[in-house]
Amino acid sequence: MRDPSLRRSLALFRAFLREPSEPERCYELLARDAAGQVERFQPLRGATVVDIGGGTGHFTEEFRRRGAQSFLFEPDLAELTAGGRRPEGAVLADGYLLPLSDGSADVCFSSNVLEHVWDPVTFVSEMVRVTRPGGLIYLSFTNWYSPWGGHETAPWHYLGAERARARYRRRTGHDAKHTLGENLFAVHIGPTLRQVRARDDVRVLSARSRYWPFLPGVITRVPGLREFATWNLLLILRRCPS
């Protein structure tokens, strides 16, 4: 699917809505889309790719299908084995402290993880550390003020995280998977862009809405509006020569 395009955005959104009942279809489509975005900037064939927080390994498997040597690092054993099997070559490891030497990866990849870490600055620094000079960093996350910022409690998180969790509990009979301040954090686009652009070890190649169907880089330039309308921020960075 052409990126950006209305057809692509609708296909991804439909897959997202069906994720609870058709997770394999959803994540396979998302993995193909993300790998295509990476290949615009960095060839995958023969590349070493580090997938941080990739859960059951759909992204890692797609990178391998495209000829990369891809390795999955996931801190949550339950997420790692959620598909009924542990992905081949997966490592149980924290994204804050990867068991990798400096400059090990041609591509360091993280999809929808940053909102689940309490220290985004350290997480990004670790991604940069393990990427070789000239290598690529792919980082996307769902910001808190996005319509989906509350994850399963969205959009009621706009009325407050605790109120949204209470409503979810009443509606479903069980607690939400995510709790603000524990495994979900209010990450915002403006501060994230400022932190990344202030670094002297990376160059921003793209800062855009991951799913927006047209002019995806425009909405991220508008303070205030971008916090709601971007939905999911995608940053593609180039590691500067040391």
Summary of the structure (lengths in Angstrom):
residues: 242
radius of gyration: 17.2
end to end distance: 36.3
largest distance: 53.8
contacts: 779
relative contact order: 0.13
helix: 38%
strand: 21%
